[in-house]
Amino acid sequence: MSDIGAAEAARDRAGLDSRAAFVVASFAASLGAILLVDRIGAPGPLVTALAVGLVAGGLAAIGLASGALRASRFDVAGRRAPAPYAGLAFAALSCGLLAPFAPPAPGVGPWFGAAASVGCLALALLLGPMLRASGAVSTGDLAAARYHGRALRLWSAAATAAICVATLVAGLELAATSLVGSAGLSRAAALALAAAAAAAIVAPGGLGGVVWASAAAAGLAACGYAVTLAESSLRPGLPPLFAVDGLIAAGAARLAAWGAPSAGSALAFAGLALGVFAQPFLLGPAIAAPDAASARRAGWLGLGAGALLALAAAAAMAIAALSLDSLAGQRLDRLPAW
């Protein structure tokens, strides 16, 4: 790389880091304001609405700010996503894909985590870098470059489109269900809000909007879990963060709800691993990376960040289970303030 190119890359990275720092500071300040409103006794629905608005509005704003006027920026995010940001985006996308199957989800077994991990590992370290090295922008594009049969290219494009549509429908359904349960919205309003946020993220900036919003979502999730885990250590009456034995026991009880492996577990394991491996939208961070080496580095970073997010989520769920268990049999006048 020439000195001019290196200087331009350094300026771009410094500008990106400064914008990321501004986004993190803005989220932190807004979250602090919401916590303050909660502490002064604001109604619960108002606090929930503010939190939902912060997350949805913030991610939508990032997508709108990523607006692209050139096809190269819309399709491949300009090939300028540094490995740490691409890794965070991969972690958020993979965790979002696997979240609905957390235990005790029906129809899956204890092999699920291992199968999903194998699929993510192969996609992050093999398919993603290979796709980036070829210059392709999708698995269908890669198939078209390697095989010149028209039928194969059409089938590949159709399969990719079908997977993306099914993932979109499932994602909107999951988001709407979460909003109905947490914010008390009607199903129609929840679907409208989820669809509007998704459109604001994807439509203006394409892949760039997805990558930057996903990286921000990973940071926001990490902050949320950190606050939850820290609160468990500081607020009296909650199970302490470092009560490892209790957390492990609660986690084991939750995992036991998955049930024992069945005769078809091996086939289900292979199918699930291949299904995760074939998810087109998980390839976005690798496509946006500057080169194949950066895509592979982003894959390693994404796997590590995803594992940390999964452990934090598991710890938060275990603390919640322990907290509810500690309330059993308590008199109303002896319940903790929280």
Steps between C-alpha positions, in 0.01 A plus 500: 500500500636845409561769759201694364276194519620420852437858614150494347425167667622635834276807464202283412564276801541799734173649373324166541631455854391852595149440367484168684608672822231763450234232448612311813502820707154595371358157581658507846366849576152406377502178702607694809213743448252212471633342819465836675141532383435149633657583838286809553187288469384540141231252388634168377341524153666839446844362593449201272389724213807719546731198497337354189513838330869537587595166348277512192558870436875475551546206264270661243702823523821307434341340195379835369842654558656219293312609188690403185480672162739260324437133426835398648404647837147358489597147394829448685519793748791640300719204612618721786367340820796442738529152647392596857177661378430219253560250782253678728245502217548125445458437874174698510358334188590148611367551853180647357461195277549254787309687773158344427645154563637568849393237753242382567391552139277215382616257235876535554747312715821563692699456180358825366773729631774276362335472158444875475859563609633266229293681237611845618863387519500365144319807365723751681834337424443319169209624291526868598871545416458292183210717390698818574810373316292423190348850493148352497217677680288192576509122488305519173764732357770255610319210332463706182874575499603135549233324294362634177182297479200731481270261688741474795531877527124544492445233764770655720346846470152364569620308808681807634192716447274244670731475804515879530122540475442225758757658733336842460155363584635308799694804623198727478289242683758468777537877534123549508459228764770662714340844469155366588639330811732777618333823391137389500446608139231352285617245244432736209691787663789268591526369143486854362776620735723201424447535124569876512823449696615224261421716196688797647805280563509322164340725237726811509840336545462139393772276638670797667191574706472134603866472603517827697161452667590141591832609650315764704244239609783276629641789701157588635435138601836485676418818693156367596637170628779681686245720677284196588790300637644795693159575650477145629814564705409846627128483578415322828283195472611401150723194453862621485682494167777278633274235653639256246351185651149639491539631146635169374217310669238731350661473159515121521131486595414713199710288268337186636168627361638424154467131570715205395628455143270297277580248231486771237740732680792427266295589194358807673854601605624486141193677365523780755874550443446516123203731547703750701789463252267589210353818653571774242454796735774372734748553215440877494783593740751289302389658172543848650856427622792656305661164408490127570743527794281764664194282437667206676610723788146634525378140516724420796403821677131439429513147638667626818260790543202275431617251762536778756152634419355150531668448838376840621146417387517161672623663822221760484236228449643296786493804730139565403408138576677515837330830581155354436583190703607719793153659509316170541321480835586856603243715677398820322650720770833318468541530124810696389459851361592395149 
